[in-house]
Amino acid sequence: MTDAPRAWRAGLTATALAATAPLALLATARSAGAEPVTVFIGFAWLLSCAVAPLVVRSATPAGLTRYALAGTVWGAGTVVAGTLPAATLGPHPVPHLAHAASLLGLAAIALQQLHHARDGRDESPLGVETALLAAVLAALGWDWSARAGLHGGAWWGPSAALVIVVASVITAATVVLAVEHPALRVPGAGLAVVALGTELAALTSARHPLVSLGAIAAALVGAYVLVLGQPRGGIVRHGGAAAAAGARRLRVATAVPAGLLLVDVALFIGAPRADGVMFVFFAAVVVAAGFRQAATARAVDRTHDRLSFQALHDPLTGLANRAALQSALHEPDRTQSLALIEVGGLDDVTDVLGVTVGEDVLRAAAANLREHVSALGGTTYRVRHDEFAVLLPGPPEETVRHLPGAFAAVSAAPLQVPGAGRFPVDAVAGLAAVASGPSAGGGREAMTPLLHADLALRDARLGTTGFSVYSGEVASAHARRLLLRERLALAVAEGTVDVHYQPIVNFTTGRVEKFEALARWDDVQLGRISPVEFIAVAEESNLVVALGEHVLRRAVASAHAAGVFAAGVRLAVNVSVVQLQAPGFADVVREILAQHGIPPHLLTLELTESVFLDSDSPAERVVTELAALGCQIAIDDFGTGYSAFGYLDRLPVHVLKVDRSLTQSMTGAGNGLSVVTAVVDLANRLGLTVVVEGVETDEEAEICRSIQAGLGQGWLYSAAVTADRIGAELAREYPVSPGAVR
């Protein structure tokens, strides 16, 4: 809280003193018939209101002003009531009017808090609940005062009723506020004591002066409790947990008024009185109850509408959600296409700029996509974190032409978010047909188009066009991937994935200096499976870590048994970035080397360039640890992807493997030879060993020798061989003159 300006505080103090001065003159002039204790209490509070602005430092200017002015009004009314205890204003007793007026400032504060306490909420307004409880309290107060013999004639009624009504409103407001905000219970109790004490003092001042004095003294104590008991954090609008507040509100709003009313009705039935004012209060209770019922009904309708919207819409983007899509697919009225669009690149935005910016980009993509799709007569849904579903009229063969526009709408999203424009976002999509008419299998059958679109989306991820339309071929490919996943998991568990070894030959001597271990899989049900196919399945199904460890263990064990390491020949094993990120991979390598007593420098771990793109990543730290152990690190398939040279100086790289695409380009008409020559020259200058992959002709081998590439690998020398042929390869010396090797 900030301190109010000094001038402002001084003004509040001056206001309280300005009200005190004329009241002091009035009290001096009418001191003979005054009630000195009441007058003293009023002046004590006025002085407190004058001092408080100069002392209290934890209140806002607005809050301090409200309480200071309300307190000044109450103190002034109390002084007037005590100074003129027997005076009348027309037919009305002055103490009644003064006490009623003294409570108006406090009533204004209570009603203002009621107005703000549930701002923007669906429940019925707190003012309605306050009116019901106040009507019950007023009826009870009026009946009690009549039964206590406090009524003083016809002139007494309106002024007493005014005091009772104002005090009841304040008391009811404090009860409701305390229920809504538990932090207000203590100051609320103080305010209720002020209101009820003032009411009692007004009603008993004529016939029971001692009771009146005690009541006004209690009101003074309540006033101090009100001020001192204010929560330090100020008035909280929506205090407490919503569920707990709702339960408390239901109990109080129903049980308290009903209980008090039953007591009052029971008294009235037991000792009936012909009292018109009492019937007016009863009528007010009925009217207030009616308003509360109507307000509750409206609140229920608003809550129903809000919950219905939340149930069918995504809170982040405002789009319809998966439940709404299921409803739309349950009984489509026309032939439509369902496109499942996956947004790519959001992880980069979130990792660098934070979750909030990532959500802003997603919101922008959703808004762009909705605008594009709405113009086509379609509907957009958000079904997963980074996936949108789009329903478009017409079969997939027609709607596929709208996908480039949808992709462009998604790609434009980062440009609409400050700071995110440097991160490209793309999209892929899977399409499926949605036939018109009710679904035969209910809700599960209705989601079949979404399943088909998801299969097409998976197929699109593997392709190059960015989209795929569901068909029998897509379904068959998915079924094969599922079967491959199942069979591969079994093969890894049983250790039936084999390892073959391709020689890597020295261009100058023709000797085998290294073998690359390559996974091979012959399944009894599916036959021979291409490594390209089953390794992709392994990466999709999280089997790549287990598969990689199996290959590493078997390759080292078989090479050791065949005498590879004893001959000083190295073994190269491919390692994926997923393996490097798996906990304990370096310990696995260390344990395998120790198990067979193999020097670490004889083991080469081949990695792709993607491992080194993220500086100081966990994978890069594991690579550094393995290099420190003594293992050699090779960059596989150099010349594809990013092919950056910066990390070669930063990281412990020992071997550079030139990709077969560059090898094949050396004999073409382009600049392939110049590129490979530059790569080899740079690697030699950096002290790296160069392995040229895909060497298949004498011409390619001769070029590699001429540009001083060290090692070659390819079918010109040998395909990958089984473990039982390793010994023969170790003894073999490949000719190095052109035309000698076939």
C-alpha positions in Angstrom: 0.0 0.0 0.0 1.2 3.5 -0.7 0.9 6.3 1.7 -1.6 9.0 1.0 -0.2 12.4 0.4 0.3 14.5 3.5 -2.1 17.2 2.3 -4.8 14.6 1.8 -4.3 13.2 5.3 -4.3 16.7 6.7 -7.6 17.4 4.9 -9.2 14.4 6.5 -8.0 15.4 9.9 -9.3 19.0 9.3 -12.7 17.5 8.3 -13.0 15.6 11.5 -12.0 18.6 13.6 -14.4 20.8 11.7 -17.3 18.5 12.6 -16.1 18.4 16.2 -16.0 22.1 16.8 -19.8 23.0 16.3 -20.8 19.8 18.1 -18.7 20.9 21.1 -20.5 24.2 21.1 -23.8 22.4 20.9 -22.9 20.0 23.7 -21.8 22.9 25.9 -25.0 24.8 25.3 -27.3 21.9 26.0 -25.2 20.2 28.7 -28.0 20.3 31.3 -30.1 17.7 29.7 -27.4 15.7 27.8 -26.2 12.2 28.4 -22.6 12.8 29.2 -21.4 9.2 28.5 -22.9 9.1 25.1 -21.5 12.6 24.3 -18.1 11.5 25.5 -18.1 8.4 23.4 -19.1 10.4 20.3 -16.3 12.9 20.9 -13.8 10.1 21.6 -14.5 8.6 18.2 -14.4 12.0 16.4 -10.9 12.6 17.9 -9.9 9.1 16.8 -11.0 9.9 13.3 -9.0 13.1 13.4 -5.8 11.4 14.5 -6.1 8.2 12.4 -5.1 9.9 9.0 -1.9 11.1 10.6 -1.1 7.7 12.2 -2.3 4.9 9.9 0.2 4.3 7.1 -1.0 1.0 5.6 -4.2 2.2 3.9 -4.9 3.5 0.4 -6.1 7.1 0.1 -9.6 6.0 -1.1 -10.0 3.5 1.7 -8.7 5.9 4.4 -11.1 8.5 3.1 -14.1 6.2 3.2 -13.5 5.0 6.7 -12.5 8.4 8.1 -15.7 10.1 6.7 -17.9 7.2 7.8 -16.4 7.3 11.3 -16.9 11.1 11.5 -20.5 10.7 10.5 -21.1 8.1 13.2 -19.3 10.1 15.9 -21.2 13.2 15.0 -24.6 11.4 15.1 -23.7 9.9 18.5 -22.8 13.3 19.9 -26.1 14.7 18.6 -28.1 11.8 20.1 -26.4 12.2 23.5 -26.7 16.0 23.5 -30.4 16.0 22.6 -31.8 12.8 24.2 -35.3 14.2 24.7 -35.6 16.5 21.7 -37.9 15.8 18.7 -37.8 16.9 15.1 -41.5 17.2 14.3 -43.0 14.0 15.6 -39.8 12.0 15.5 -37.3 11.7 18.4 -33.9 13.2 17.6 -31.9 10.3 19.0 -33.6 8.0 16.5 -32.9 10.2 13.6 -29.3 10.9 14.8 -28.4 7.3 15.3 -30.0 6.3 12.0 -28.0 9.1 10.2 -24.8 8.0 12.0 -25.0 4.6 10.4 -25.5 5.8 6.8 -21.7 6.1 6.2 -21.0 2.6 7.4 -24.0 1.3 5.4 -22.5 2.9 2.3 -19.1 1.2 2.9 -20.8 -2.2 3.4 -22.9 -1.8 0.2 -19.9 -0.7 -1.8 -18.0 -3.8 -0.7 -21.0 -6.0 -1.6 -21.0 -4.5 -5.1 -17.3 -5.3 -5.7 -17.1 -8.6 -3.8 -18.5 -10.8 -6.5 -17.8 -8.6 -9.6 -17.8 -10.7 -12.8 -19.0 -13.9 -11.1 -21.9 -16.1 -12.2 -23.5 -16.3 -8.7 -26.5 -14.2 -7.7 -25.5 -10.7 -6.5 -24.6 -10.4 -2.8 -27.0 -7.4 -2.5 -30.0 -9.7 -3.1 -28.8 -12.1 -0.3 -28.2 -9.1 1.9 -31.7 -7.7 1.3 -33.2 -11.1 2.3 -31.2 -11.3 5.5 -31.8 -7.6 6.3 -35.5 -8.0 5.9 -35.6 -10.9 8.3 -33.3 -9.1 10.9 -35.5 -6.0 10.6 -38.7 -8.0 11.3 -37.0 -9.7 14.2 -35.7 -6.4 15.6 -39.1 -4.7 15.3 -40.9 -7.6 16.9 -38.4 -7.8 19.8 -38.6 -4.0 20.5 -42.4 -4.2 20.6 -42.4 -7.2 22.9 -39.9 -5.5 25.2 -42.2 -2.5 25.6 -40.0 0.0 23.9 -42.6 1.4 21.5 -43.6 4.9 22.5 -46.7 5.8 20.4 -47.5 6.4 16.8 -44.8 9.0 16.4 -42.2 6.5 17.6 -42.7 4.0 14.8 -41.3 5.5 11.6 -38.1 6.8 13.2 -37.5 3.5 15.1 -38.2 1.6 12.0 -35.6 3.7 10.2 -32.9 2.8 12.8 -33.8 -0.8 12.7 -33.7 -1.0 8.9 -30.3 0.7 8.6 -28.8 -1.4 11.3 -30.2 -4.6 9.8 -28.8 -3.8 6.4 -25.3 -3.2 7.9 -25.5 -6.4 10.0 -26.7 -8.5 7.1 -24.0 -7.0 4.8 -21.3 -7.9 7.3 -22.5 -11.4 7.6 -22.6 -11.9 3.8 -19.2 -10.3 3.4 -17.7 -12.5 6.1 -19.1 -15.6 4.4 -17.7 -14.5 1.0 -14.3 -13.3 2.5 -13.2 -15.1 5.7 -10.5 -12.5 6.2 -13.4 -10.0 7.0 -14.8 -11.9 9.9 -13.1 -9.9 12.6 -13.8 -6.4 11.2 -17.2 -7.6 10.1 -18.0 -8.6 13.7 -16.9 -5.1 14.8 -19.1 -3.4 12.2 -22.1 -5.6 13.3 -21.5 -4.6 16.9 -21.5 -0.9 15.9 -24.8 -1.3 14.0 -26.6 -3.4 16.6 -25.2 -1.3 19.5 -26.3 1.9 17.8 -29.8 0.4 17.1 -30.1 -0.7 20.7 -29.0 2.6 22.1 -31.5 4.4 19.9 -34.4 2.2 20.9 -33.7 2.2 24.7 -32.5 5.8 25.2 -35.9 7.0 26.4 -36.9 4.2 28.7 -33.7 2.4 29.6 -30.9 4.9 29.6 -28.4 2.6 31.3 -29.0 0.0 28.6 -28.6 2.7 26.0 -25.2 3.7 27.5 -24.0 0.2 27.6 -25.0 -0.3 24.0 -23.3 2.8 22.7 -20.1 1.9 24.6 -20.2 -1.6 23.0 -20.6 0.2 19.6 -17.5 2.2 20.3 -15.5 -1.0 21.1 -16.9 -2.5 17.8 -15.7 0.6 15.9 -12.2 0.1 17.2 -12.4 -3.6 16.3 -13.5 -2.7 12.8 -10.5 -0.4 12.3 -7.9 -2.5 13.9 -9.1 -5.8 12.5 -8.8 -4.8 8.8 -6.8 -7.4 6.8 -3.3 -6.2 6.0 -3.7 -7.0 2.4 -6.9 -4.9 2.1 -10.3 -6.2 1.0 -9.9 -9.2 -1.2 -12.5 -9.5 -3.9 -12.7 -13.2 -4.3 -11.3 -14.5 -1.0 -11.1 -18.1 -0.2 -11.4 -21.1 -2.4 -14.4 -21.0 -4.7 -15.8 -24.3 -3.6 -15.5 -23.6 0.1 -17.0 -20.1 -0.4 -19.9 -21.5 -2.3 -20.6 -24.1 0.4 -20.5 -21.5 3.1 -22.7 -19.1 1.1 -25.3 -21.8 0.5 -25.5 -22.6 4.2 -25.7 -19.0 5.4 -27.9 -17.6 2.7 -30.4 -20.4 3.3 -30.1 -21.5 6.9 -29.6 -18.2 8.7 -32.6 -16.2 7.3 -34.8 -19.3 7.4 -33.9 -20.0 11.1 -34.4 -16.4 12.2 -37.7 -16.2 10.3 -39.0 -19.4 11.9 -38.1 -18.0 15.3 -39.9 -14.7 14.6 -43.0 -16.5 13.1 -43.2 -18.8 16.0 -43.1 -15.9 18.4 -45.8 -14.1 16.4 -48.0 -17.1 16.3 -47.6 -17.8 20.0 -48.4 -14.2 20.9 -50.1 -12.5 17.9 -50.1 -8.7 17.6 -52.0 -6.4 15.4 -48.9 -4.6 14.0 -49.0 -3.1 10.5 -45.3 -2.4 10.5 -44.6 -6.1 11.3 -46.6 -7.2 8.3 -44.7 -4.7 6.1 -41.5 -6.4 7.2 -42.9 -9.8 6.5 -43.9 -8.6 3.1 -40.4 -7.3 2.5 -39.1 -10.8 3.5 -41.3 -12.4 0.9 -40.3 -9.9 -1.8 -36.6 -10.3 -1.0 -37.0 -14.1 -1.1 -38.6 -13.8 -4.5 -35.8 -11.6 -5.9 -33.2 -14.0 -4.5 -34.9 -16.9 -6.2 -35.0 -15.0 -9.5 -31.4 -14.0 -9.1 -30.4 -17.5 -8.3 -32.2 -18.8 -11.4 -30.4 -16.2 -13.6 -27.1 -17.2 -12.0 -27.8 -20.9 -12.7 -28.5 -20.1 -16.3 -25.3 -18.1 -16.6 -23.3 -20.8 -14.9 -24.9 -23.4 -17.3 -24.0 -21.3 -20.3 -20.5 -20.8 -19.1 -19.9 -24.4 -18.3 -21.4 -25.5 -21.6 -19.0 -23.1 -23.4 -16.1 -24.4 -21.4 -17.0 -28.0 -22.1 -17.0 -27.5 -25.8 -14.2 -24.9 -26.3 -10.5 -24.8 -25.8 -9.6 -22.2 -23.0 -6.3 -21.1 -24.7 -7.5 -20.5 -28.3 -11.2 -20.2 -27.9 -11.7 -22.8 -30.7 -14.1 -25.6 -30.4 -12.5 -28.6 -28.7 -12.4 -32.4 -29.2 -15.8 -32.9 -27.5 -17.4 -30.4 -30.0 -15.7 -32.3 -32.9 -17.1 -35.6 -31.7 -20.5 -34.0 -31.6 -20.1 -32.7 -35.1 -18.9 -36.0 -36.4 -21.8 -38.0 -34.7 -24.4 -37.1 -37.3 -22.9 -35.0 -40.1 -25.5 -33.5 -42.5 -23.3 -33.5 -45.6 -20.1 -35.0 -47.0 -17.1 -33.4 -45.5 -13.4 -33.7 -45.1 -11.5 -33.8 -41.8 -8.0 -32.4 -41.9 -5.8 -32.9 -38.9 -3.1 -30.2 -39.0 0.0 -30.5 -36.8 2.0 -27.4 -36.0 5.8 -27.8 -36.0 8.4 -25.6 -34.5 6.5 -24.6 -31.4 9.1 -26.3 -29.1 11.8 -24.1 -30.4 9.8 -21.0 -29.6 8.9 -22.3 -26.1 12.4 -23.4 -25.3 14.0 -20.1 -26.2 11.3 -17.5 -25.5 9.2 -19.2 -22.9 5.8 -20.8 -22.5 3.9 -17.6 -22.7 5.3 -16.6 -26.1 4.7 -20.1 -27.3 1.1 -19.9 -26.3 0.8 -16.5 -28.0 2.1 -18.0 -31.3 -0.4 -20.9 -30.9 -3.2 -18.4 -30.4 -2.2 -16.5 -33.4 -2.0 -19.7 -35.5 -5.5 -20.6 -34.3 -6.9 -17.2 -35.1 -5.4 -17.3 -38.6 -6.5 -20.8 -39.3 -10.0 -20.1 -38.1 -10.3 -17.0 -40.4 -9.0 -19.0 -43.3 -11.3 -22.0 -42.7 -14.4 -19.9 -41.9 -14.1 -18.2 -45.3 -14.3 -21.7 -46.8 -17.4 -22.6 -44.9 -15.6 -24.9 -42.4 -15.0 -25.1 -38.7 -11.7 -25.3 -36.8 -11.1 -27.3 -33.6 -8.2 -27.7 -31.3 -7.8 -31.4 -30.4 -4.3 -31.6 -28.9 -1.5 -29.3 -27.8 -0.1 -28.6 -31.3 -2.9 -30.1 -33.4 -5.9 -28.6 -35.0 -8.8 -30.4 -36.7 -10.6 -28.7 -39.6 -14.0 -29.8 -41.0 -14.4 -28.6 -44.6 -17.3 -29.2 -47.0 -16.6 -31.6 -49.8 -14.5 -34.8 -50.3 -10.8 -34.8 -49.6 -10.1 -34.8 -53.4 -11.6 -31.3 -53.5 -10.5 -29.9 -50.1 -6.9 -30.8 -50.5 -6.4 -27.7 -52.6 -7.2 -25.5 -49.5 -4.3 -26.9 -47.5 -1.6 -24.6 -48.8 -3.6 -21.6 -47.6 -4.1 -23.3 -44.2 -0.3 -23.9 -44.0 0.4 -20.3 -44.9 -2.0 -19.1 -42.1 -0.2 -21.2 -39.6 3.3 -20.1 -40.8 2.4 -16.5 -40.5 1.7 -16.8 -36.7 5.2 -16.0 -35.4 5.3 -12.8 -37.4 2.3 -11.6 -35.4 4.0 -12.1 -32.0 6.8 -9.7 -30.9 10.2 -11.5 -30.8 9.0 -14.8 -32.3 9.4 -13.9 -36.0 12.9 -15.5 -36.2 11.5 -18.9 -35.4 9.8 -20.5 -38.4 6.6 -22.5 -37.8 5.3 -25.1 -40.3 2.5 -27.6 -40.6 1.7 -31.0 -41.9 -1.8 -32.5 -42.4 -3.7 -35.7 -42.8 -7.0 -35.8 -44.5 -9.9 -38.2 -44.2 -13.4 -38.3 -45.6 -16.5 -37.8 -43.4 -19.6 -39.5 -44.8 -23.0 -37.8 -44.2 -25.7 -39.4 -42.0 -25.6 -40.9 -38.4 -22.7 -43.0 -37.3 -23.7 -46.7 -36.9 -21.6 -47.3 -33.9 -22.3 -44.3 -31.8 -19.6 -42.1 -30.3 -16.8 -44.5 -30.9 -17.7 -45.0 -34.6 -18.2 -41.2 -35.0 -14.5 -40.7 -34.2 -13.4 -43.0 -37.0 -12.7 -40.1 -39.4 -10.4 -38.6 -36.8 -8.5 -41.9 -36.5 -8.2 -42.0 -40.2 -6.9 -38.4 -40.4 -4.4 -39.3 -37.6 -3.1 -42.2 -39.7 -2.8 -39.9 -42.7 -1.0 -37.4 -40.5 1.6 -40.0 -39.5 2.1 -40.9 -43.2 2.5 -37.2 -44.0 5.3 -36.8 -41.4 7.3 -39.5 -43.4 6.6 -37.9 -46.8 7.8 -34.8 -48.5 4.6 -33.1 -49.7 3.4 -32.0 -46.2 0.1 -33.8 -46.4 -1.4 -37.2 -47.0 -5.0 -38.4 -47.7 -6.2 -41.5 -45.9 -6.5 -44.5 -48.2 -6.1 -48.3 -48.1 -2.4 -47.9 -48.7 -2.0 -45.6 -45.7 -3.9 -48.0 -43.6 -1.8 -50.9 -44.8 1.4 -49.0 -44.1 0.2 -48.2 -40.6 -0.7 -51.8 -40.0 2.8 -52.9 -41.1 4.4 -50.3 -38.8 2.4 -51.7 -35.9 3.4 -55.2 -36.8 7.0 -54.2 -37.2 7.0 -52.4 -33.8 5.6 -55.6 -32.2 8.1 -57.9 -33.9 11.0 -55.6 -33.3 10.3 -55.3 -29.6 10.3 -59.1 -29.4 13.5 -59.3 -31.5 15.3 -56.8 -29.2 14.1 -58.6 -26.1 15.2 -62.0 -27.5 18.5 -60.6 -29.0 17.7 -61.8 -32.5 18.8 -58.6 -34.2 22.1 -59.5 -35.9 25.1 -57.3 -36.6 27.2 -57.3 -39.8 30.5 -55.6 -40.3 31.6 -53.5 -43.3 35.3 -53.1 -43.8 36.8 -49.6 -44.0 40.0 -49.7 -46.1 43.1 -47.6 -46.3 43.3 -46.0 -49.8 47.1 -46.3 -49.8 47.8 -49.7 -48.3 44.6 -51.6 -49.1 44.5 -52.9 -45.5 41.3 -53.0 -43.4 41.8 -50.5 -40.6 38.3 -50.4 -39.2 34.9 -52.1 -39.3 31.5 -50.4 -39.1 28.9 -52.4 -37.2 25.6 -52.4 -39.0 22.3 -53.8 -37.6 20.6 -56.5 -39.7 17.2 -58.1 -39.0 15.7 -61.2 -40.5 12.3 -61.9 -39.0 10.8 -65.3 -39.2 7.4 -63.8 -40.0 8.3 -60.7 -42.1 11.5 -61.9 -43.7 14.5 -59.5 -44.1 13.7 -55.9 -43.0 15.6 -53.0 -44.4 17.6 -51.1 -41.7 16.0 -47.8 -42.9 12.6 -49.2 -42.1 13.1 -50.9 -38.8 15.4 -48.2 -37.4 12.7 -45.6 -38.2 10.1 -47.8 -36.4 12.5 -48.1 -33.4 12.8 -44.3 -33.2 9.0 -43.9 -33.3 8.4 -46.5 -30.6 11.2 -45.6 -28.2 12.9 -48.9 -28.9 16.0 -47.2 -30.2 17.8 -47.1 -26.9 17.4 -50.8 -26.3 18.2 -51.6 -29.9 21.3 -49.4 -29.8 22.6 -51.0 -26.6 22.0 -54.5 -28.0 23.9 -53.7 -31.2 26.8 -52.1 -29.3 27.1 -55.1 -27.0 26.9 -57.7 -29.7 29.2 -55.8 -32.1 32.0 -55.4 -29.5 31.6 -59.0 -28.3 31.8 -60.5 -31.8 34.6 -58.2 -32.9 36.6 -59.1 -29.8 36.0 -62.8 -30.4 37.1 -62.5 -34.0 40.4 -60.8 -33.0 39.6 -57.3 -34.4 40.9 -55.5 -31.4 43.9 -57.8 -30.9 44.9 -56.9 -34.5 44.8 -53.2 -33.6 41.8 -52.6 -35.9 39.1 -50.3 -34.8 35.3 -50.8 -34.5 32.8 -48.1 -35.4 29.2 -48.3 -34.0 26.4 -45.9 -34.8 24.8 -44.1 -31.8 21.6 -42.0 -32.0 21.1 -38.8 -30.2 18.3 -40.5 -28.2 20.9 -43.0 -26.8 23.1 -40.1 -25.8 20.3 -38.5 -23.9 19.4 -41.7 -22.1 20.6 -41.8 -18.5 23.8 -43.8 -18.0 24.8 -44.3 -21.6 28.5 -43.4 -20.9 28.4 -46.0 -18.0 27.2 -48.6 -20.5 30.1 -47.9 -22.8 32.6 -48.0 -20.0 31.2 -51.3 -18.7 31.3 -53.0 -22.1 34.9 -51.9 -22.7 35.9 -53.1 -19.2 34.1 -56.4 -19.7 36.2 -57.3 -22.7 39.4 -55.5 -21.8 39.3 -53.3 -24.9 41.4 -50.1 -25.1 38.8 -47.2 -25.5 40.7 -45.7 -28.5 39.8 -48.8 -30.6 36.0 -48.0 -30.3 34.6 -45.3 -32.6 31.2 -43.9 -31.9 29.5 -42.5 -35.1 27.1 -39.6 -34.5 25.1 -37.4 -36.8 25.7 -33.6 -36.9 22.3 -32.9 -35.2 24.0 -33.9 -31.9 26.2 -30.8 -32.0 23.7 -28.2 -33.1 22.5 -27.4 -29.5 25.6 -26.1 -27.7 26.1 -27.5 -24.2 23.2 -29.9 -24.5 23.1 -33.1 -22.4 24.0 -35.2 -25.5 27.0 -33.0 -26.2 28.2 -33.4 -22.6 28.0 -37.2 -22.9 30.1 -37.0 -26.1 32.7 -35.0 -24.3 32.7 -37.5 -21.5 33.2 -40.5 -23.9 36.0 -38.6 -25.7 37.7 -38.1 -22.4 37.4 -41.8 -21.7 39.4 -42.3 -24.9 36.8 -43.3 -27.4 37.0 -41.8 -30.9 34.1 -39.6 -32.1 33.1 -39.7 -35.8 30.7 -37.4 -37.6 28.6 -39.6 -39.9 27.0 -38.5 -43.2 28.9 -35.2 -43.4 27.6 -33.2 -46.3 23.9 -33.7 -45.6 21.8 -31.5 -43.3 23.5 -28.5 -41.8 27.1 -29.5 -42.5 28.5 -26.8 -40.2 32.2 -26.5 -39.5 32.1 -24.5 -36.3 31.7 -27.4 -33.9 34.8 -29.2 -35.4 37.0 -26.8 -33.4 34.7 -26.8 -30.4 34.2 -30.5 -29.8 36.3 -33.6 -29.5 35.8 -34.9 -33.1 38.3 -37.4 -34.5 36.8 -38.7 -37.7 34.9 -37.1 -40.5 32.8 -39.4 -42.8 32.0 -37.9 -46.2 28.4 -38.8 -47.2 27.9 -41.1 -50.2 25.9 -38.3 -52.0 29.1 -36.2 -52.1 31.1 -39.2 -53.2 28.8 -39.8 -56.2 29.0 -36.1 -57.1 32.8 -36.2 -57.6 32.5 -37.7 -61.0 29.6 -35.5 -62.2 29.5 -32.3 -64.1 29.0 -30.0 -61.1 31.2 -28.8 -58.4 31.1 -32.0 -56.4 34.8 -32.7 -56.7 35.7 -29.2 -55.5 33.4 -29.6 -52.5 34.8 -32.9 -51.5 38.4 -31.7 -52.0 37.7 -28.7 -49.8 36.2 -30.9 -47.1 39.1 -33.4 -47.1 41.7 -30.6 -47.1 40.0 -28.9 -44.1 39.7 -32.2 -42.2 43.4 -33.0 -42.8 44.4 -29.5 -41.6 42.4 -30.1 -38.5 44.1 -33.4 -37.9 40.9 -35.5 -38.5 40.8 -38.9 -40.2 38.6 -38.8 -43.3 36.4 -41.8 -44.3 34.8 -41.5 -47.7 31.5 -43.4 -47.8 29.9 -45.0 -50.8 33.0 -45.7 -52.8 31.8 -48.0 -55.6 34.2 -47.4 -58.6 37.9 -47.4 -59.3 37.5 -43.8 -60.5 36.1 -42.7 -57.2 38.8 -44.5 -55.3 41.6 -43.0 -57.4 40.1 -39.5 -56.9 40.0 -40.1 -53.1 43.7 -41.1 -53.2 44.6 -38.1 -55.2 43.0 -35.6 -52.8 44.7 -37.4 -49.9 41.5 -38.9 -48.3 42.6 -41.5 -45.8 40.0 -44.3 -45.7 37.3 -45.6 -48.0 34.1 -47.6 -47.4 31.8 -49.0 -50.0 30.9 -51.9 -52.3 34.0 -51.4 -54.3 35.7 -53.2 -51.4 33.0 -55.2 -49.7 29.5 -55.2 -48.4 28.8 -55.7 -44.8 29.8 -59.3 -43.8 28.7 -61.6 -41.0 30.9 -62.1 -37.9 32.3 -65.4 -39.1 34.0 -63.6 -42.1 35.7 -60.9 -40.0 38.9 -63.0 -39.8 39.1 -63.3 -43.6 38.7 -59.5 -44.0 41.4 -58.9 -41.5 43.8 -61.0 -43.5 42.8 -59.5 -46.9 44.8 -56.8 -48.6 42.8 -54.9 -51.2 44.7 -53.8 -54.4 45.2 -50.1 -54.7 45.9 -49.8 -58.4 43.0 -48.8 -60.7 41.1 -51.8 -62.1 42.6 -54.3 -59.6 39.6 -54.4 -57.3 36.3 -55.9 -58.5 
